[in-house]
Structures are given as structure tokens and as C-alpha cells.
Amino acid sequence: MGVEVRDLVKRYDMNGAGVQALRGVNLTVADNEYVAIMGPSGSGKSTLMNIIGCLDVPSSGQYLLDGHDVSRLGEDELAEIRNLKIGFVFQTFNLLARADVFHNVELPLIYRGLSPAKRRPLVAEAIESVGLADRAHHRPSELSGGQRQRAAVARALVGNPSIVLADEPTGNLDTVTGEEIMALFDRLHRQGRTIILVTHEADIAAHAHRVIRVRDGLVESDSAEPVAA
């Protein structure tokens, strides 16, 4: 059933002054869509991503995930939804420096309460799927940037989420490595996952099948064909 937001508004109190990051956003992302959200700095795209990822809640409006209104859920309920339905990939990888790849990828399943016996094959499969089987017991400091992002993708996938959210997933990578990571996202989409990525780079957005442009807290355009920057 996917993602639906209705009249989404988000206000922040910044040093006593009210800032309206989202001003009434409406959009729908169906299951198995591949969507890029673009916009200049301060446009509201990251705020929108945070709400879709259940990392934040709107000030007003509705957010429906698979037909269920999650707009007003408490933190514990939101955390459960994040763990069960959503995989995150960040620009800065967000890996634990002292843990090896296996343990980093395993974390979502630990939070889910799975036993070690049930976790191990799922973790091994996720690591294998991103081509890091030979790096499973290396720490992030022993990996290249591309390998770190592959580990982050494996962590996002290990819980078999229906939606993968990627925030500037190639921002810290060189062009060739970035394209390798985007090829990985293309494959995940072909396997049936919904992909929503935030980017300011047109060549990265071109991998998506739909581009939503956000400006000043509103949807400026919504195109089924990627458009030039």
C-alpha cells in the first residue's frame, strides 16, 4: 500500500522563532516505486524524509504507512515500525567504529529480539548480497568508503524491510564507487523493494523512475521521468 502524506506540515522552534519546514505536502509512493526527492538546502526534503522514516512526526497533517496512520504514534511505536518496515542508508554510513561488519549488520535484528541462531544466517545472507562476505569481520576503519556504504546497505536490508530510505547515499563517495552503490539500489528495486532516496545530484536521481522536487516546504514538481538539474 506504500506511503501517503496528506497536508503535511512541520514547524520547528529555532531560538524562539518559528520555522516552517513543510507547508502542506501531499504525495503518494506506491509499493515497489523508485523515487528520488530533490531540492536545494533548506527546501524541506530531509524533514520529509525523516517523517517518512518515522524519525520525526508532523506538526499537522497525516502520514499513512501501508494504510495505517502513524502521524501521532509515540516513540516506542515509531521505533517498532522503523525496525520492522524501514531500512536506512545514510551519507555518513553511521557504522559503529569498534564493531566489525557482521555486528553492525546484526544490530537491527538484536533490537528486534531475534536469537543468535536466527540472526546469524540472515546477517550472513545480507553481507553476501552486497559482496562483502570476505570483509565480514573487518571494522569500518579497515574498509574503503564504498565497502562501508555496502555494509550500511546490508544493515538496512537485514530485517527485510519493505521500504529503503537513502539520504545522500553517494555523498561521501567518488563517482565510480557511487555508481556501484547506485547499481546496488537498482538491483534492490528489481527485487521488489520500495526505494526513496534524497539527493541533490541529478545523475543520482536519474536512477529513480520518478523525481519529486521540493522547494520552500512544498512539492514543486513530480515527474515520472527524471529531469535535469
C-alpha positions as CSV (number, residue, x, y, z in Angstrom):
1,M,0.0,0.0,0.0
2,G,3.0,2.2,0.4
3,V,3.4,5.8,1.6
4,E,0.8,8.6,1.6
5,V,1.2,12.0,3.2
6,R,-1.7,14.5,3.4
7,D,-1.4,18.2,4.0
8,L,1.9,17.5,5.9
9,V,3.1,20.5,8.0
10,K,6.2,20.6,10.1
11,R,7.2,23.6,12.3
12,Y,10.3,23.9,14.4
13,D,11.1,26.4,17.2
14,M,14.5,27.8,16.4
15,N,15.9,30.2,19.1
16,G,12.4,31.4,19.8
17,A,11.4,31.9,16.2
18,G,9.1,29.5,14.4
19,V,10.4,27.9,11.2
20,Q,8.0,26.1,8.9
21,A,10.0,23.3,7.2
22,L,7.0,21.7,5.4
23,R,4.0,23.8,4.4
24,G,1.3,21.3,3.3
25,V,2.9,18.4,1.4
26,N,0.8,15.9,-0.4
27,L,2.3,12.8,-2.1
28,T,1.9,9.1,-2.5
29,V,4.6,6.5,-3.1
30,A,3.3,3.1,-4.1
31,D,4.9,-0.2,-3.2
32,N,7.9,-1.0,-5.3
33,E,8.3,2.5,-6.6
34,Y,11.8,4.0,-7.0
35,V,11.6,7.7,-6.1
36,A,14.2,10.5,-5.8
37,I,13.4,13.6,-3.7
38,M,15.4,16.6,-4.8
39,G,15.6,20.2,-3.6
40,P,18.0,22.9,-2.5
41,S,19.4,23.2,1.0
42,G,16.6,24.2,3.3
43,S,13.8,23.0,1.0
44,G,12.4,20.6,3.5
45,K,13.5,17.4,1.7
46,S,15.4,16.0,4.7
47,T,12.5,16.8,7.1
48,L,10.1,15.0,4.7
49,M,12.5,12.0,4.7
50,N,12.7,12.0,8.5
51,I,8.9,11.9,8.8
52,I,8.5,9.1,6.1
53,G,11.2,7.2,8.1
54,C,9.3,7.6,11.4
55,L,12.3,9.6,12.8
56,D,10.1,12.6,13.3
57,V,6.4,13.4,13.4
58,P,4.4,16.2,11.6
59,S,3.0,19.2,13.4
60,S,-0.2,18.7,11.5
61,G,-1.5,16.6,8.6
62,Q,-1.4,12.8,8.2
63,Y,1.2,10.2,7.3
64,L,-0.2,6.8,6.3
65,L,2.2,3.9,6.0
66,D,0.6,0.8,4.5
67,G,-2.8,2.3,5.2
68,H,-2.1,2.9,8.9
69,D,-1.9,6.5,10.3
70,V,1.4,6.7,12.1
71,S,1.3,10.5,12.4
72,R,0.6,10.6,16.1
73,L,2.3,7.4,17.4
74,G,4.6,7.5,20.4
75,E,8.3,7.0,20.2
76,D,8.2,3.3,21.1
77,E,5.6,2.6,18.4
78,L,7.6,4.5,15.9
79,A,10.8,2.7,16.8
80,E,9.0,-0.6,16.2
81,I,7.8,0.5,12.8
82,R,11.3,1.6,11.9
83,N,12.7,-1.7,12.9
84,L,10.1,-3.8,11.0
85,K,9.4,-1.9,7.9
86,I,12.1,0.6,7.1
87,G,15.8,0.3,6.2
88,F,18.0,3.4,6.4
89,V,21.2,4.3,4.4
90,F,22.9,7.5,5.4
91,Q,25.6,9.6,3.7
92,T,27.9,9.2,6.7
93,F,27.4,5.4,6.9
94,N,26.6,5.5,10.7
95,L,28.5,2.4,11.4
96,L,29.8,1.5,14.9
97,A,33.6,2.1,14.7
98,R,34.6,-0.6,17.2
99,A,32.3,-3.3,15.8
100,D,33.0,-5.4,12.7
101,V,30.8,-5.6,9.7
102,F,28.9,-8.6,11.0
103,H,28.0,-7.0,14.2
104,N,27.0,-3.7,12.6
105,V,24.7,-5.5,10.2
106,E,23.3,-7.7,13.0
107,L,22.1,-4.7,15.2
108,P,18.6,-4.3,13.8
109,L,17.9,-8.0,14.5
110,I,19.3,-7.7,18.0
111,Y,16.8,-4.8,18.6
112,R,14.1,-7.0,17.2
113,G,14.8,-9.6,19.8
114,L,15.9,-12.5,17.5
115,S,18.0,-15.2,18.9
116,P,21.7,-15.6,17.8
117,A,20.8,-18.8,16.0
118,K,18.1,-17.0,13.9
119,R,20.2,-13.9,13.4
120,R,23.4,-15.4,12.0
121,P,22.1,-16.8,8.7
122,L,20.2,-13.6,8.0
123,V,23.2,-11.5,8.6
124,A,25.5,-13.7,6.5
125,E,22.9,-13.6,3.7
126,A,22.7,-9.7,3.8
127,I,26.5,-9.4,3.8
128,E,26.8,-11.8,0.9
129,S,24.2,-9.9,-1.1
130,V,26.3,-6.7,-1.1
131,G,29.5,-8.5,-1.9
132,L,31.2,-8.2,1.5
133,A,31.4,-11.8,2.6
134,D,35.3,-11.6,2.7
135,R,35.1,-8.4,4.9
136,A,32.5,-9.6,7.4
137,H,35.0,-9.5,10.3
138,H,36.7,-6.2,9.4
139,R,36.0,-3.0,11.3
140,P,34.9,0.2,9.4
141,S,38.4,1.7,9.6
142,E,39.6,-1.3,7.6
143,L,37.2,-0.7,4.8
144,S,37.1,1.7,1.8
145,G,34.2,4.2,1.6
146,G,32.4,2.1,-0.9
147,Q,32.7,-1.0,1.4
148,R,31.4,1.0,4.3
149,Q,28.4,2.0,2.4
150,R,27.8,-1.6,1.2
151,A,27.9,-2.6,4.9
152,A,25.3,0.1,5.6
153,V,23.1,-1.2,2.8
154,A,23.4,-4.7,4.3
155,R,22.3,-3.4,7.7
156,A,19.4,-1.7,6.0
157,L,18.4,-4.9,4.3
158,V,18.9,-7.5,7.0
159,G,15.4,-7.1,8.5
160,N,13.8,-7.5,5.1
161,P,12.2,-4.0,5.1
162,S,9.5,-3.1,2.6
163,I,11.0,0.5,2.2
164,V,14.6,1.5,1.9
165,L,15.3,5.2,2.6
166,A,18.7,6.6,1.4
167,D,19.8,10.1,2.4
168,E,22.6,11.3,0.0
169,P,23.9,7.7,-0.2
170,T,26.8,8.6,-2.5
171,G,27.7,11.9,-1.0
172,N,31.0,10.8,0.5
173,L,32.0,8.5,-2.4
174,D,33.9,9.1,-5.6
175,T,32.0,8.9,-8.9
176,V,32.9,5.3,-9.8
177,T,32.1,4.0,-6.3
178,G,28.9,6.0,-6.2
179,E,27.7,4.3,-9.4
180,E,28.5,0.9,-7.9
181,I,26.3,1.7,-4.9
182,M,23.5,3.0,-7.2
183,A,23.7,-0.2,-9.2
184,L,23.1,-2.0,-5.9
185,F,20.0,0.1,-5.3
186,D,18.8,-0.6,-8.8
187,R,19.1,-4.3,-8.1
188,L,17.1,-3.9,-4.8
189,H,14.3,-2.2,-6.6
190,R,14.2,-5.0,-9.2
191,Q,13.8,-7.4,-6.3
192,G,10.6,-5.7,-5.2
193,R,11.6,-3.1,-2.6
194,T,10.4,0.5,-2.5
195,I,13.4,2.9,-2.8
196,I,13.1,6.5,-1.7
197,L,16.4,8.5,-1.9
198,V,17.2,12.1,-1.1
199,T,19.8,13.6,-3.3
200,H,20.9,17.0,-4.8
201,E,22.7,15.2,-7.7
202,A,20.8,14.8,-11.0
203,D,22.9,11.9,-12.1
204,I,22.0,10.0,-8.9
205,A,18.3,11.0,-9.2
206,A,18.4,9.7,-12.8
207,H,18.5,6.1,-11.4
208,A,15.0,6.6,-10.0
209,H,11.8,6.2,-12.0
210,R,10.2,9.3,-10.5
211,V,11.6,12.6,-9.3
212,I,9.8,14.8,-6.7
213,R,11.3,18.3,-6.3
214,V,10.7,20.1,-3.1
215,R,11.2,23.8,-2.6
216,D,10.2,26.1,0.3
217,G,8.4,23.2,2.1
218,L,6.1,22.3,-0.8
219,V,6.2,19.9,-3.7
220,E,7.3,22.0,-6.7
221,S,7.1,19.2,-9.3
222,D,6.5,15.5,-9.5
223,S,7.8,13.8,-12.7
224,A,7.6,10.2,-13.8
225,E,10.7,10.8,-15.8
226,P,14.0,12.1,-14.3
227,V,14.7,15.7,-15.2
228,A,17.9,17.6,-15.5
229,A,19.2,19.7,-12.6
